Amino acid sequence: MNNIDKHRTVNIRYNVLICLFLVIATLAAYWQVRNHNFLSFDDHAYVLHNQHVNKGLSLESISWAFSFTDIAYWHPLSWLSHMLDCQLYGLNPSMHHITGLIIHIINCLLLFLLFKGMTGAVWKSAFIAALFALHPINVESVAWVAERKNVLSTLFWMLTLLTYYYYSLQPGFYRYFLTLFCFFLGLIAKPMLVTLPFVLLLFDYWPLERLRYSSTIKAGRYKKASLLHLILEKIPFFLLAGASIYISSLSVQHHAIVVSTESVSMKLRVANALVSYVKYIGKMIWPKDLAVFYPFPDTLPVWQISGAALFLICVSVLVFRALKSKPYLAVGWFWYIGTLVPAIGLIQAGLWPSIADRFAYVPLIGLFIVIAWGIPDLVAQWRCKKIALAATAILVLLIFTAASRSQNRYWANNIALFKHSLDVTNDNEVAHQKLGEALAAHDKTDEAVMHYYEALRIKPDLVAAHLNLGLALRKKGKINEAVEHFSMALLAKSDCAEAYYELGVTLEKQGNFDAAVRNYSEALRIKPEFARGHNNLGIVLARQKKDKEAIFHLCEAIRIDPDYADAYGNLGIIYANQKNIGKAILHYKKALHFNPNMTQALYNLSWILASCEDEKFRNGEEAVKLAGKLCKITRYNQPSALNIFAAAYAETGKFDKAVTTAKKALDLALKQGPNELVLELKKRLRLYQEKRSYRQTQPEEGNG
């Protein structure tokens, strides 16, 4: 083996060991995500309660993914990724989190291989990749299922850069097209990649050295070209980026989530953008007090705005002055400045924060480049620089690993996440509102109400807080206060379908069916594809004896959501009342297919099968099975369920069991006080006893 082969073998071993270290270290920092739950903050809308996604891949779901949805901006490839997870793992949150972690690990490895290939600097490239892998600010992108779009789009960001690197070694149509295709896939995963063509131009200057008259490094392996040629070469990339911007703007307009400059002035947006650039640098150096949501400020101090602007200008001037001697400074700095532009908040949509950890996932790589190349240059004259650099790097990575593990704990569930956000931010109405939701889901209604009120103290027109407070107050029996908050939600947002829907539910509970119909109808006018609205309107119309209209709306609910068990059950009730027993049985069975533990459907179907007047529909064995399941769900403590169980036993001729079960049902009913069920049970118990006595007096077959 000659010296060249030995050197190549050593390099391969180093590469393998570094990649192995990156994998193990990242797993050490993130492995606990396998125990995390889905979060109510977007995970439910993106996966758990999204019927298009959680059914897996199909022609219908793929078509939906490429359409303008009412959930988020256009990113079809990310939707397909979630669908594939559901196809493979169902709704197991562990595997959804692990998939995101695997993509993050691949991104780290690609980042290392990219810079190692372009620069030949093994340890500097390894340090960039390790910082990216282990920095706690990236926990949000990895530990949040809904942020799959972030890690997935970055995968194609890395692949685009890697294929461009190979193209620069040997330009040709195939390699160029592959680079363009990877860029396209990244854009349809998340439009954040629109700045990537500018990064390619930066790489042309350093480290690829493709600019013809560049004096930064002597001529190397890359084919030189003029600046005009390099720009023209990127035209297809810019065109794709422009198309992505256009489609994304259309999608957010369709979703009606664009924040107008009347709501948040452009002056404040620019001021926040300047301050945010400095804040992200601070979070990179000292990643403390990381939160899922940082409230957008109402105002910013002049000293912060002017100080941030001065800092950014000074750094930019310094990197320009070192453009020839230290080109990595300009590349790293302008990578950071440029790639943050789409997320800096000059254009806002949806619930927009002042900063967001996930926005820094790619941009901070630019600053990692500055650190990895800049610090060794800074200490070049030190006597023990290698030992000092190695020790410092190890210490920093150990600290970041520990910090990422700690930060990961907060992403385990809703309560931990939003409690932590309240601990590290001030006047965070979103965290109060979401923590209230999490507490309400655990039946901690009083605590939830406290947080809803606190959210409204900070932002009196917060629609979600009014809605959830109304729900909590309705649950506590404070109907008038609940109606007041639903109405206040409508004052804040006049086209809020959910507010009209909840008003309808509340009025329905009060028996005001006409007003309930008006509110449900208004909710459906605003949001025609509102399955719950159609279902509830169908129920009220049925109570008003308007069966034809009721059936129409229940069928609409099923058309929108084919798995809607409650709608099938409600149709079953209408058909049963119409004496259309065949259709009633069919719809009850469909309801139980989608929700096997639906007590109302179990009750109604088992009763029909046990005691229907038309014998052709009776099925005692199936009735026993269904009634037994119903009693098990109700823990044998519900007299009406036991009554059906007794009837089912009687239908199969098991009168001993029918008598025993009816006696237990009667005892429970008597404890609840005199009612119609007591009279019915007494009557049925006598009937079962008589039939049992008659059966006992008859001679067995074959005797006589």
PLY file of the C-alpha trace (Angstrom):
ply
format ascii 1.0
element vertex 704
property float x
property float y
property float z
element edge 703
property int vertex1
property int vertex2
end_header
0.00 0.00 0.00
1.55 3.34 -1.05
1.42 6.54 1.00
-1.55 7.93 -0.93
-3.61 4.79 -0.25
-2.61 4.85 3.43
-3.63 8.50 3.70
-6.96 7.77 2.00
-7.62 4.83 4.37
-6.86 7.00 7.42
-9.22 9.71 6.12
-12.02 7.19 5.61
-11.55 5.90 9.16
-11.64 9.43 10.53
-14.81 10.14 8.54
-16.50 6.97 9.81
-15.52 7.70 13.43
-16.75 11.30 13.19
-20.06 10.19 11.66
-20.41 7.58 14.39
-19.72 10.22 17.04
-22.35 12.55 15.51
-24.96 9.79 15.54
-24.23 8.68 19.13
-24.03 12.23 20.49
-27.28 13.26 18.80
-29.05 10.16 20.11
-27.72 10.94 23.60
-29.19 14.45 23.38
-32.54 13.46 21.85
-33.34 9.82 22.61
-35.99 10.74 25.17
-38.22 12.09 22.37
-39.40 8.51 21.86
-41.51 8.95 25.02
-43.06 12.26 23.99
-46.73 12.78 23.19
-48.39 14.71 20.40
-48.84 18.35 21.38
-52.06 20.36 21.18
-50.01 23.13 19.55
-50.32 22.18 15.83
-49.62 18.42 16.24
-53.36 17.75 16.57
-54.17 19.81 13.48
-51.25 18.42 11.49
-51.56 14.73 12.42
-53.69 13.49 15.31
-57.05 15.04 14.35
-56.33 15.53 10.66
-58.45 12.96 8.84
-56.57 13.56 5.57
-53.24 12.72 7.21
-53.94 10.09 9.83
-55.50 7.68 7.32
-52.16 7.37 5.54
-51.36 7.62 1.84
-54.17 7.45 -0.71
-55.05 9.21 -3.95
-57.52 11.38 -2.04
-55.03 12.36 0.68
-52.25 13.04 -1.85
-54.61 15.29 -3.81
-55.44 17.13 -0.58
-51.73 17.55 0.24
-51.15 19.39 -3.06
-54.20 21.62 -2.63
-54.51 24.85 -0.62
-55.51 23.58 2.81
-57.23 25.47 5.63
-54.53 24.44 8.09
-51.24 25.96 6.92
-49.34 27.37 3.97
-48.55 25.16 0.97
-45.99 22.43 1.79
-47.27 19.20 0.17
-44.12 17.11 0.65
-44.27 17.62 4.42
-47.91 16.49 4.41
-46.89 13.37 2.48
-44.18 12.70 5.06
-46.75 12.79 7.89
-49.08 10.56 5.86
-46.31 8.03 5.32
-45.66 7.93 9.06
-49.35 7.28 9.69
-49.32 4.59 7.01
-46.37 2.86 8.68
-46.92 3.51 12.40
-50.51 4.67 12.80
-50.86 7.33 15.48
-47.99 6.11 17.65
-46.33 9.41 18.68
-43.05 7.65 19.52
-42.40 6.68 15.90
-43.39 10.09 14.55
-40.82 11.68 16.87
-38.16 9.12 16.00
-38.66 9.81 12.27
-37.97 13.51 12.89
-34.88 12.61 14.91
-33.56 10.34 12.14
-33.95 13.15 9.59
-32.08 15.54 11.93
-29.23 13.02 12.26
-29.03 12.66 8.46
-28.90 16.47 8.17
-25.95 16.55 10.58
-24.07 13.88 8.64
-24.71 15.61 5.30
-23.51 18.92 6.75
-20.25 17.31 7.84
-19.68 15.52 4.53
-20.52 18.70 2.59
-17.98 20.96 4.29
-15.38 18.23 4.57
-15.67 17.63 0.83
-15.59 21.32 -0.12
-12.81 22.46 2.22
-10.89 19.32 3.18
-10.93 20.66 6.78
-12.05 17.54 8.65
-12.16 18.83 12.22
-13.66 22.21 11.40
-16.37 20.50 9.36
-16.97 18.05 12.20
-17.31 20.92 14.68
-19.90 22.71 12.50
-21.93 19.49 12.24
-21.63 18.81 15.99
-22.80 22.34 16.88
-25.75 21.90 14.53
-26.54 18.45 15.96
-26.37 19.37 19.63
-27.28 23.05 20.00
-30.37 23.32 22.26
-32.01 25.95 20.03
-32.64 23.13 17.52
-34.63 21.03 20.01
-37.84 22.74 18.89
-37.36 21.64 15.28
-36.59 18.04 16.23
-38.92 17.40 19.19
-42.03 18.99 17.66
-43.87 16.69 15.25
-45.52 19.62 13.46
-42.05 20.97 12.63
-41.32 17.98 10.40
-41.37 20.53 7.59
-38.31 22.19 9.09
-36.07 19.12 9.32
-37.40 17.67 6.06
-36.83 20.84 4.04
-33.34 21.10 5.55
-32.63 17.56 4.35
-33.21 18.76 0.79
-31.29 21.97 1.53
-28.26 19.80 2.38
-28.81 17.53 -0.62
-29.05 20.56 -2.91
-25.73 21.90 -1.60
-24.11 18.47 -1.84
-25.24 17.87 -5.43
-24.17 21.43 -6.31
-20.73 20.66 -4.88
-20.45 17.60 -7.15
-21.74 19.67 -10.07
-18.99 22.25 -9.47
-16.38 19.49 -9.65
-17.61 18.36 -13.05
-20.37 20.53 -14.53
-22.92 18.68 -16.61
-26.65 18.52 -17.31
-27.33 15.47 -15.13
-25.68 16.92 -12.02
-27.25 20.33 -12.64
-30.73 18.83 -13.03
-30.26 16.71 -9.87
-29.33 19.85 -7.93
-32.37 21.68 -9.27
-34.64 18.72 -8.46
-33.40 18.53 -4.84
-34.07 22.28 -4.55
-37.60 21.79 -5.90
-38.31 19.02 -3.35
-37.04 21.28 -0.58
-39.33 24.11 -1.65
-42.42 21.88 -1.58
-41.41 20.69 1.88
-41.13 24.28 3.17
-40.73 27.55 1.20
-37.93 28.65 3.58
-35.51 27.41 0.88
-36.18 30.46 -1.32
-32.88 31.97 -0.12
-30.81 28.94 -1.18
-29.84 30.33 -4.64
-28.08 33.21 -2.85
-26.21 30.70 -0.68
-25.06 28.92 -3.85
-23.59 32.23 -5.04
-21.84 32.64 -1.69
-20.37 29.16 -2.06
-19.15 30.07 -5.54
-16.94 32.66 -3.83
-15.93 30.43 -0.92
-15.23 27.58 -0.45
-15.84 26.43 -4.05
-13.69 29.28 -5.50
-15.56 29.27 -8.82
-15.36 33.02 -9.42
-12.84 33.57 -12.23
-10.99 36.61 -10.90
-11.17 35.58 -7.27
-7.84 35.92 -5.47
-8.97 34.33 -2.25
-7.27 31.00 -2.99
-5.09 29.79 -5.80
-6.83 27.92 -8.61
-8.07 24.55 -7.40
-10.28 21.67 -8.48
-13.32 23.77 -9.41
-13.94 25.13 -12.87
-13.73 28.94 -12.84
-16.44 31.14 -14.32
-17.35 34.81 -14.57
-19.77 36.39 -12.12
-22.31 36.85 -14.92
-22.08 33.17 -15.84
-22.56 32.13 -12.19
-25.63 34.37 -11.87
-27.15 33.12 -15.13
-26.50 29.56 -13.94
-28.79 30.26 -10.96
-31.70 31.67 -13.02
-33.74 28.41 -12.90
-33.23 28.34 -9.12
-34.43 31.92 -8.79
-37.44 31.14 -10.97
-38.38 28.17 -8.78
-37.91 30.34 -5.69
-40.15 33.03 -7.19
-42.84 30.46 -8.02
-42.64 29.13 -4.45
-43.06 32.65 -3.03
-46.07 33.24 -5.28
-47.78 29.94 -4.40
-47.08 30.42 -0.69
-48.58 33.91 -0.76
-51.69 32.55 -2.50
-52.02 29.76 0.07
-51.85 32.07 3.10
-54.36 34.42 1.44
-56.65 31.40 0.86
-56.22 30.47 4.51
-56.89 34.14 5.46
-54.01 34.24 7.96
-52.04 37.20 6.59
-51.38 39.78 9.32
-52.13 43.24 7.94
-49.87 46.24 8.49
-52.82 47.86 10.26
-52.59 45.18 12.95
-48.79 45.25 13.13
-47.14 48.29 11.56
-44.23 47.91 9.14
-42.19 50.22 11.36
-42.56 47.82 14.29
-41.83 44.81 12.05
-38.56 46.36 10.83
-37.59 47.30 14.38
-38.32 43.76 15.64
-36.38 42.29 12.71
-33.25 44.28 13.60
-33.48 43.34 17.27
-34.22 39.70 16.39
-30.98 39.31 14.45
-29.10 40.16 17.63
-31.39 38.03 19.82
-30.69 34.92 17.75
-26.96 35.50 18.16
-27.53 35.80 21.91
-29.52 32.54 21.93
-26.71 30.86 20.02
-24.04 31.98 22.52
-26.17 31.51 25.65
-29.15 29.21 24.89
-31.09 29.98 28.06
-34.82 30.55 28.55
-35.87 28.87 25.30
-39.64 28.86 24.77
-42.10 27.50 22.23
-43.58 30.98 21.75
-42.08 34.43 22.29
-44.83 37.11 22.24
-44.52 39.78 19.57
-43.82 43.14 21.26
-46.20 46.10 21.21
-43.22 48.48 21.24
-39.42 48.28 21.39
-37.02 50.66 23.15
-35.16 53.00 20.79
-31.81 51.99 22.31
-32.43 48.34 21.37
-33.35 49.19 17.77
-30.45 51.61 17.21
-28.00 49.35 19.03
-29.00 46.34 16.93
-28.77 48.34 13.69
-25.32 49.68 14.64
-24.10 46.19 15.57
-25.28 44.67 12.28
-23.72 47.48 10.22
-20.39 47.27 12.06
-20.13 43.49 11.67
-21.04 43.72 7.99
-18.35 46.35 7.40
-15.75 44.22 9.19
-16.50 41.10 7.17
-16.34 43.13 3.94
-12.92 44.43 4.91
-11.76 40.82 5.46
-13.39 39.61 2.24
-10.15 38.54 0.54
-8.10 37.41 3.53
-10.89 35.62 5.42
-13.70 34.88 2.93
-15.42 32.48 5.32
-16.44 35.46 7.49
-18.51 37.01 4.71
-19.97 33.67 3.62
-20.96 32.69 7.17
-22.28 36.13 8.11
-24.34 36.66 4.96
-25.60 33.06 5.15
-26.97 34.00 8.58
-28.38 37.40 7.51
-29.84 36.16 4.23
-31.43 32.86 5.26
-33.28 34.53 8.15
-35.03 37.01 5.83
-38.12 34.81 5.11
-38.67 34.32 8.86
-37.72 37.75 10.17
-41.32 38.98 10.21
-41.48 41.70 7.55
-44.32 39.65 6.10
-46.41 37.91 8.77
-49.04 35.20 8.70
-50.87 33.37 11.44
-49.69 33.49 15.04
-46.41 35.34 14.51
-43.80 35.45 17.33
-41.07 38.02 17.96
-38.51 35.24 17.34
-38.79 31.44 17.10
-36.14 28.83 17.81
-37.21 26.84 14.74
-36.47 29.82 12.48
-32.77 29.57 13.44
-32.37 25.89 12.42
-30.59 26.67 9.10
-29.45 30.31 9.58
-27.21 29.56 12.57
-25.10 27.25 10.40
-23.67 30.47 8.93
-22.47 31.59 12.36
-21.12 28.09 13.04
-18.97 28.52 9.91
-17.63 31.81 11.30
-16.83 30.14 14.63
-15.28 26.97 13.21
-12.90 28.85 10.90
-12.58 32.14 12.76
-11.51 30.99 16.22
-8.57 28.85 14.95
-7.40 31.89 12.94
-7.79 34.06 16.03
-5.56 31.83 18.17
-3.17 30.88 15.38
-0.17 32.27 17.32
-0.91 30.41 20.55
1.68 27.87 21.59
-0.79 25.16 22.68
-3.61 26.13 20.36
-4.53 22.55 19.32
-4.95 21.36 22.90
-6.86 24.53 23.85
-9.16 24.30 20.84
-9.84 20.60 21.36
-10.56 21.04 25.08
-12.83 24.02 24.46
-14.71 22.23 21.68
-15.28 19.14 23.86
-16.47 21.29 26.77
-18.87 23.28 24.58
-20.33 20.13 23.02
-20.78 18.48 26.42
-22.59 21.56 27.72
-24.82 21.71 24.63
-25.62 17.99 24.90
-26.68 18.40 28.53
-28.67 21.54 27.70
-30.46 19.80 24.80
-31.37 16.85 27.03
-32.75 19.28 29.58
-34.67 21.27 26.96
-36.10 18.06 25.52
-37.88 17.33 28.81
-40.15 20.31 28.32
-41.41 18.93 24.99
-42.71 15.70 26.55
-46.29 16.98 26.95
-48.45 20.09 26.80
-48.40 20.95 30.49
-44.60 20.75 30.79
-44.08 22.76 27.59
-46.38 25.67 28.36
-45.52 25.86 32.06
-41.89 26.24 31.06
-42.81 28.90 28.50
-44.56 30.90 31.23
-41.50 30.52 33.47
-39.12 32.02 30.90
-41.28 34.68 29.19
-43.43 37.60 30.32
-47.06 38.35 29.42
-47.30 35.28 27.20
-51.00 35.06 26.35
-50.47 32.09 24.02
-48.75 30.02 26.71
-51.52 30.85 29.22
-54.20 29.91 26.69
-52.51 26.62 25.67
-51.71 25.67 29.27
-55.38 26.26 30.09
-56.35 23.86 27.29
-53.90 21.25 28.60
-55.21 21.55 32.16
-58.83 21.37 30.96
-57.99 18.15 29.11
-56.91 16.71 32.49
-60.18 17.88 34.15
-58.41 20.67 36.04
-61.09 23.15 35.06
-60.52 25.70 37.84
-56.81 26.00 37.02
-57.64 26.21 33.32
-60.10 29.07 33.93
-57.42 30.98 35.85
-55.05 30.79 32.86
-57.77 31.76 30.38
-58.51 34.89 32.42
-54.79 35.67 32.56
-54.53 35.30 28.77
-57.45 37.73 28.37
-55.84 40.19 30.78
-52.85 40.33 28.43
-54.87 40.26 25.19
-58.58 41.01 25.76
-59.56 40.07 22.19
-57.88 36.64 22.15
-60.56 34.56 20.44
-59.26 31.13 21.53
-59.22 32.17 25.19
-62.82 33.44 25.00
-63.91 30.19 23.35
-62.15 27.95 25.86
-63.28 30.03 28.81
-66.84 29.72 27.52
-66.44 25.93 27.33
-65.04 25.76 30.86
-67.78 27.96 32.30
-70.46 25.93 30.51
-68.99 22.78 32.04
-69.24 24.42 35.47
-72.91 25.23 34.81
-72.35 28.99 34.38
-74.35 29.17 31.17
-74.91 32.94 31.00
-71.20 33.66 31.50
-70.36 31.07 28.86
-72.71 32.75 26.36
-71.09 36.10 27.18
-67.61 34.83 26.29
-68.76 33.13 23.08
-70.35 36.47 22.13
-67.11 38.31 22.95
-65.25 35.91 20.68
-67.60 36.98 17.90
-66.98 40.64 18.69
-63.27 39.99 18.26
-63.76 37.88 15.13
-67.15 38.19 13.47
-66.57 35.22 11.14
-65.60 32.74 13.88
-67.50 29.56 13.01
-66.43 27.88 16.27
-68.01 30.66 18.35
-71.33 30.33 16.52
-71.12 26.56 16.92
-70.49 26.74 20.68
-73.31 29.26 21.07
-75.52 26.76 19.27
-74.47 23.96 21.62
-75.15 26.14 24.67
-78.55 27.28 23.44
-79.45 23.70 22.53
-78.68 22.63 26.11
-81.06 25.36 27.31
-83.78 23.99 25.03
-83.77 27.07 22.79
-83.77 25.05 19.57
-84.69 27.85 17.19
-81.76 30.00 18.36
-79.48 26.95 18.24
-80.48 26.31 14.60
-79.71 29.95 13.71
-76.23 29.74 15.24
-75.39 26.36 13.71
-76.57 27.64 10.33
-74.37 30.73 10.66
-71.37 28.55 11.56
-72.00 26.50 8.41
-72.38 29.61 6.27
-68.89 30.67 7.34
-67.43 27.17 7.26
-69.47 24.87 4.98
-67.14 21.88 5.49
-67.76 21.84 9.27
-68.69 18.25 10.12
-69.56 18.89 13.77
-71.76 21.82 12.76
-73.73 19.64 10.32
-74.06 16.88 12.93
-75.40 19.14 15.65
-77.73 20.98 13.31
-79.06 17.58 12.24
-79.73 16.63 15.88
-81.69 19.81 16.60
-83.70 19.55 13.39
-84.60 15.97 14.31
-85.85 17.19 17.68
-88.02 19.69 15.79
-89.42 16.75 13.76
-87.75 18.00 10.58
-86.36 14.60 9.69
-85.67 15.26 6.02
-83.48 18.30 6.76
-81.87 16.49 9.69
-80.92 13.50 7.51
-79.43 15.86 4.91
-77.11 17.54 7.43
-76.08 14.27 9.07
-75.23 12.85 5.65
-73.21 16.00 4.95
-71.29 15.44 8.19
-70.47 11.90 7.02
-69.48 13.12 3.56
-67.00 15.54 5.13
-65.79 13.04 7.71
-66.55 9.45 6.63
-65.39 8.13 10.03
-67.81 10.30 12.02
-69.30 7.74 14.42
-71.66 10.19 16.16
-73.27 11.17 12.85
-73.91 7.52 11.97
-75.40 6.98 15.43
-77.67 10.00 15.11
-78.89 8.80 11.72
-79.63 5.46 13.36
-81.82 7.20 15.95
-83.83 9.04 13.26
-84.38 5.86 11.23
-85.37 3.95 14.37
-87.94 6.63 15.21
-89.27 6.31 11.66
-89.56 2.52 12.21
-87.03 1.99 9.43
-85.29 -0.69 11.50
-83.07 -2.01 8.72
-81.44 1.37 8.11
-81.24 2.03 11.85
-79.32 -1.21 12.43
-77.03 -0.46 9.47
-76.08 2.99 10.82
-75.65 1.80 14.40
-73.24 -0.85 13.15
-71.32 1.74 11.16
-71.11 3.94 14.25
-69.68 1.01 16.24
-67.26 0.19 13.44
-65.65 3.61 13.84
-66.15 3.84 17.61
-66.55 0.34 19.16
-67.11 1.84 22.64
-69.86 4.27 21.67
-72.34 3.66 24.48
-75.39 5.22 22.81
-75.00 3.04 19.71
-74.38 -0.07 21.86
-77.51 0.72 23.86
-79.77 1.37 20.88
-78.54 -1.51 18.72
-78.60 -4.12 21.49
-82.12 -3.01 22.46
-83.37 -3.42 18.87
-81.72 -6.84 18.54
-83.13 -7.98 21.90
-86.69 -6.66 21.77
-87.67 -5.42 18.31
-91.36 -5.99 17.48
-90.35 -7.35 14.06
-88.85 -10.78 14.78
-86.73 -10.81 11.61
-84.48 -8.13 13.11
-84.03 -9.80 16.51
-80.72 -11.50 17.22
-80.38 -12.59 20.84
-76.78 -13.79 20.67
-75.51 -10.55 19.15
-77.65 -8.56 21.59
-76.03 -10.42 24.55
-72.59 -9.65 23.17
-73.31 -5.93 22.65
-75.21 -5.49 25.93
-72.42 -7.27 27.82
-69.89 -4.85 26.34
-72.14 -1.91 27.26
-72.41 -3.12 30.87
-68.64 -3.62 31.05
-68.04 -0.04 29.85
-70.57 1.30 32.39
-69.06 -0.99 35.10
-72.41 -2.75 35.66
-73.66 0.34 37.50
-76.22 1.61 34.99
-79.71 0.13 35.41
-80.76 0.92 31.82
-77.76 -1.02 30.45
-78.51 -3.98 32.76
-82.15 -3.82 31.63
-81.04 -4.37 28.02
-78.65 -7.14 29.12
-81.55 -8.91 30.85
-83.73 -8.54 27.73
-80.91 -9.97 25.59
-80.60 -13.01 27.90
-84.38 -13.50 27.73
-84.28 -13.40 23.92
-81.78 -16.30 23.96
-83.93 -18.23 26.47
-81.50 -17.80 29.38
-84.17 -16.80 31.88
-82.11 -17.50 35.01
-79.55 -14.94 33.87
-82.33 -12.62 32.72
-83.93 -12.70 36.20
-80.62 -12.21 38.02
-79.62 -9.29 35.79
-83.06 -7.66 35.99
-82.98 -7.88 39.82
-79.62 -6.11 39.90
-80.93 -3.45 37.54
-84.03 -2.96 39.71
-81.95 -2.62 42.90
-79.82 0.09 41.26
-82.89 1.88 39.87
-84.59 1.88 43.28
-81.53 3.54 44.83
-81.91 6.38 42.33
-85.50 6.95 43.40
-88.91 6.22 41.80
-88.92 6.60 38.01
-90.37 5.03 34.89
-87.48 2.60 34.62
-88.39 1.10 38.02
-91.90 0.35 36.82
-90.63 -1.15 33.57
-88.04 -3.31 35.40
-90.66 -4.65 37.82
-92.88 -5.57 34.90
-90.03 -7.24 33.00
-88.75 -9.06 36.07
-92.21 -10.62 36.61
-92.29 -11.60 32.94
-88.85 -13.27 33.09
-89.78 -15.08 36.31
-93.01 -16.36 34.76
-91.17 -17.58 31.66
-88.53 -19.25 33.81
-91.22 -21.00 35.86
-93.01 -22.09 32.72
-89.76 -23.43 31.26
-89.08 -25.39 34.46
-92.54 -27.05 34.39
-92.10 -28.30 30.84
-90.75 -31.82 30.35
-87.35 -32.05 28.72
-87.28 -33.29 25.13
-87.02 -37.05 24.93
-88.81 -37.72 28.29
-92.41 -38.83 28.90
0 1
1 2
2 3
3 4
4 5
5 6
6 7
7 8
8 9
9 10
10 11
11 12
12 13
13 14
14 15
15 16
16 17
17 18
18 19
19 20
20 21
21 22
22 23
23 24
24 25
25 26
26 27
27 28
28 29
29 30
30 31
31 32
32 33
33 34
34 35
35 36
36 37
37 38
38 39
39 40
40 41
41 42
42 43
43 44
44 45
45 46
46 47
47 48
48 49
49 50
50 51
51 52
52 53
53 54
54 55
55 56
56 57
57 58
58 59
59 60
60 61
61 62
62 63
63 64
64 65
65 66
66 67
67 68
68 69
69 70
70 71
71 72
72 73
73 74
74 75
75 76
76 77
77 78
78 79
79 80
80 81
81 82
82 83
83 84
84 85
85 86
86 87
87 88
88 89
89 90
90 91
91 92
92 93
93 94
94 95
95 96
96 97
97 98
98 99
99 100
100 101
101 102
102 103
103 104
104 105
105 106
106 107
107 108
108 109
109 110
110 111
111 112
112 113
113 114
114 115
115 116
116 117
117 118
118 119
119 120
120 121
121 122
122 123
123 124
124 125
125 126
126 127
127 128
128 129
129 130
130 131
131 132
132 133
133 134
134 135
135 136
136 137
137 138
138 139
139 140
140 141
141 142
142 143
143 144
144 145
145 146
146 147
147 148
148 149
149 150
150 151
151 152
152 153
153 154
154 155
155 156
156 157
157 158
158 159
159 160
160 161
161 162
162 163
163 164
164 165
165 166
166 167
167 168
168 169
169 170
170 171
171 172
172 173
173 174
174 175
175 176
176 177
177 178
178 179
179 180
180 181
181 182
182 183
183 184
184 185
185 186
186 187
187 188
188 189
189 190
190 191
191 192
192 193
193 194
194 195
195 196
196 197
197 198
198 199
199 200
200 201
201 202
202 203
203 204
204 205
205 206
206 207
207 208
208 209
209 210
210 211
211 212
212 213
213 214
214 215
215 216
216 217
217 218
218 219
219 220
220 221
221 222
222 223
223 224
224 225
225 226
226 227
227 228
228 229
229 230
230 231
231 232
232 233
233 234
234 235
235 236
236 237
237 238
238 239
239 240
240 241
241 242
242 243
243 244
244 245
245 246
246 247
247 248
248 249
249 250
250 251
251 252
252 253
253 254
254 255
255 256
256 257
257 258
258 259
259 260
260 261
261 262
262 263
263 264
264 265
265 266
266 267
267 268
268 269
269 270
270 271
271 272
272 273
273 274
274 275
275 276
276 277
277 278
278 279
279 280
280 281
281 282
282 283
283 284
284 285
285 286
286 287
287 288
288 289
289 290
290 291
291 292
292 293
293 294
294 295
295 296
296 297
297 298
298 299
299 300
300 301
301 302
302 303
303 304
304 305
305 306
306 307
307 308
308 309
309 310
310 311
311 312
312 313
313 314
314 315
315 316
316 317
317 318
318 319
319 320
320 321
321 322
322 323
323 324
324 325
325 326
326 327
327 328
328 329
329 330
330 331
331 332
332 333
333 334
334 335
335 336
336 337
337 338
338 339
339 340
340 341
341 342
342 343
343 344
344 345
345 346
346 347
347 348
348 349
349 350
350 351
351 352
352 353
353 354
354 355
355 356
356 357
357 358
358 359
359 360
360 361
361 362
362 363
363 364
364 365
365 366
366 367
367 368
368 369
369 370
370 371
371 372
372 373
373 374
374 375
375 376
376 377
377 378
378 379
379 380
380 381
381 382
382 383
383 384
384 385
385 386
386 387
387 388
388 389
389 390
390 391
391 392
392 393
393 394
394 395
395 396
396 397
397 398
398 399
399 400
400 401
401 402
402 403
403 404
404 405
405 406
406 407
407 408
408 409
409 410
410 411
411 412
412 413
413 414
414 415
415 416
416 417
417 418
418 419
419 420
420 421
421 422
422 423
423 424
424 425
425 426
426 427
427 428
428 429
429 430
430 431
431 432
432 433
433 434
434 435
435 436
436 437
437 438
438 439
439 440
440 441
441 442
442 443
443 444
444 445
445 446
446 447
447 448
448 449
449 450
450 451
451 452
452 453
453 454
454 455
455 456
456 457
457 458
458 459
459 460
460 461
461 462
462 463
463 464
464 465
465 466
466 467
467 468
468 469
469 470
470 471
471 472
472 473
473 474
474 475
475 476
476 477
477 478
478 479
479 480
480 481
481 482
482 483
483 484
484 485
485 486
486 487
487 488
488 489
489 490
490 491
491 492
492 493
493 494
494 495
495 496
496 497
497 498
498 499
499 500
500 501
501 502
502 503
503 504
504 505
505 506
506 507
507 508
508 509
509 510
510 511
511 512
512 513
513 514
514 515
515 516
516 517
517 518
518 519
519 520
520 521
521 522
522 523
523 524
524 525
525 526
526 527
527 528
528 529
529 530
530 531
531 532
532 533
533 534
534 535
535 536
536 537
537 538
538 539
539 540
540 541
541 542
542 543
543 544
544 545
545 546
546 547
547 548
548 549
549 550
550 551
551 552
552 553
553 554
554 555
555 556
556 557
557 558
558 559
559 560
560 561
561 562
562 563
563 564
564 565
565 566
566 567
567 568
568 569
569 570
570 571
571 572
572 573
573 574
574 575
575 576
576 577
577 578
578 579
579 580
580 581
581 582
582 583
583 584
584 585
585 586
586 587
587 588
588 589
589 590
590 591
591 592
592 593
593 594
594 595
595 596
596 597
597 598
598 599
599 600
600 601
601 602
602 603
603 604
604 605
605 606
606 607
607 608
608 609
609 610
610 611
611 612
612 613
613 614
614 615
615 616
616 617
617 618
618 619
619 620
620 621
621 622
622 623
623 624
624 625
625 626
626 627
627 628
628 629
629 630
630 631
631 632
632 633
633 634
634 635
635 636
636 637
637 638
638 639
639 640
640 641
641 642
642 643
643 644
644 645
645 646
646 647
647 648
648 649
649 650
650 651
651 652
652 653
653 654
654 655
655 656
656 657
657 658
658 659
659 660
660 661
661 662
662 663
663 664
664 665
665 666
666 667
667 668
668 669
669 670
670 671
671 672
672 673
673 674
674 675
675 676
676 677
677 678
678 679
679 680
680 681
681 682
682 683
683 684
684 685
685 686
686 687
687 688
688 689
689 690
690 691
691 692
692 693
693 694
694 695
695 696
696 697
697 698
698 699
699 700
700 701
701 702
702 703
